[in-house]
Amino acid sequence: MDEFVFVSGRLCLDLAGTKLWRRSLRTELLNSPDDMRRWVRQAELLDAPGPVDARAFERLRRLREAVYTLATSWPPGDHPDADVGDVLAEVNEAARLPLPKHQLEVSGRLTRTGSVDEVLGAVARDAVELLSSAHFARMRECANPDCTRLFVDLSHSGARRWCGMAECGNKHKAASYRRRKKQATVEAGV
């Protein structure tokens, strides 16, 4: 079972990253309502997500696709196509939903409660904030040509290339090392 990764620097982009390799393999990480509950818990949106029905599950996946479409086509320019307008309306509608309820207990423990609406509201509001902020200019797509994960480069130098070292960065480094090693062997005549 794939674990979800949270390397994007933004909640909305981490949700968009639950569909991997969009140009080739199209790997879906949200295959069931249980996957959605697991993602919500791992994203620390709700402590104990309640039951998720098929409709709620599809709402989250639709929002994920709307976020990805907006993030990769923003700003829309002077003549946005109808798809951008539709997905923008969907994100804006979800952004008006309530947010998860946070409470601090006497023990110092934070509790997070809510429903699917609160999850959608948190993700959509994060997308609206990202698209309207200076951080959007630092949004990138992973340099791995097969990877389509988006992230916000918050590094001091602004030179981050990979969605994450564990997934794409280390693979690239290992492949480069093998190429250099092979080339050195060929040049040495071994």
N, C-alpha and C positions, 0 to 999 in steps of 0.2 A: 504494500500500500504506500503510495507516494505521500511524503510529508509535504505540507505546504511550506513555502519559504516566504519570508518577509524581508526582502532586500531592496525594495523599490524606494524606500524613504517616504512613501505616501500610502495610506490605506487603499485609496481608489486604484492605484497602480498595482498594488499587491493583489487586489481582487482581479484586475485585468490579467495578471500573470497566472491565473489559475487555468488559462488556456494557453498551452505552450506551442512553440514551433508552428505558428499560424501559417507560414508560407509553405510548409512541407508536411510534416507528420500530423499536425493538428491534434496534439495530445490534450485531452480533456481531463482535468483533475476534479471537476465538480460533476460527478456522474449520478449522484443520488441526493435526496434530502439529508441522509446521514453525513455525506461529505460536506454539505452546506453547514450543518450543525458543528462539525469538526473545525471547518474553516473559521466560523464565527467565534468559537471558543479559542482557537489558536491566535486569532487576530485580537483577542482580548476585548471584543465588543460586548459580549454577554458572558457571565460566569456559567450559566446553565441554560443554554438555549432550549426552549420548549420544543414540542413536536413541530415538524415542518411538513406541510402538505405539498403536493405536486405544484399547485398554483404559486405558492410562496417561493418554491425552489426555482420555478421558471421566471418569476419576477426578478430574482437575484441574478440569474444568468442573463436576462435581457438587459438589466442595468449594467452588468459587467461589459457586455458588448457595446452598449451606448457610451460608456466611459472610454473604452478603447478607441472607438470611432472618433469621438471628440478629441481625445488626446493626440491622435495621429493626424488629425485634419484641422487643428486649431492654429491660428484663427481662421475663420472661414472665408475671409476676403469680402470683396464688395458684392459678389454674386454667389452666395452659398447654395449648394445643391439641396434638394428637398430632403435627402437623407440626413444631412447635418442639422437641418431645422427640426426634423422629427426626433432625433436623438437628443438634441439640446432640450427640447420640450420635455422629454422623458426624464432627463437628469434634473432639470429644474423642478419638475413635479415631485420627484423623490426627495429633493433637497428641502422641500417644504414640510416633509414628514418630521415627526418628533425625533429627538435623539435618545440614546439609551440613558437610563436614569442611573446616576452615580451617587452612592451614599458612603460615608465614612463611618465605620463602626467604632465603638469605644476602644476596641483592641487595636485600632489603627488600620484594620483591613478595609480595603475598598471593595464594595460590591457593585456589580453592574447588572442591571436588569432591563428587560424590555422584550419586544417581539420582533417579528420580521420587519415591520414598518420602521422601528427604531434602527435596525441594522441598515436598511435601505437609506434611511435619512442620513445616517453617519457617513456612509460611503459616498452618497451623492453630494452631500455638503462638502466633503473633502475634495471631490472633483471640482466643484464650483470654485472653491478657494484656490486650488492649484491653478486652474485655467485663468483665474483673474489676478494671479500674483506674479511677482518677479521671479519666483522659483520656476515658473513654467519655462522660462528661457533656458533653464539648466536641465530640463528634461531631455533624456537621451534614450535611444534604443541600444540594446546590448551590441557590442562590436562583433560578436559571433554572428556570421552571416545567416545561420540557421535559426538563431534565437530571436524572438520577437518581444521579449520582455522589456518593458519600459521602466526607467528609474529616474530619480532626481539626483543629479550629481551635486552633492553638498560638500565635496572635497575642497580643500583650500585652493588647490591648483586648478580645479575645474577640469581635470584630465581623466576622470574615471571613464573606463571603457567597457567594463563588464557588468552584467546584471549582478553577478556575485562571483567571487573567486572559487567557491566550492563547485559551482556548476560550470561556468563557461571560462573563467579566467585561468584556472589551473589546467583545464583541458588544452587551452591554447598554449600555455607555457610548456606543458609536457610535449605537445606536438612540435613546437618550435625547437625544443631541446633535441628531440629525436632527429629532426631534419638537419640541425647543425652537426650532430654526432655522425650521422650518415655521410654528410658532405665532407667532414674531416676525415672519415675513413676512406672515402673515395679519393680525396686529394692525397692522402698518405700512400695510396696504392695498395692498401691491405685487402 
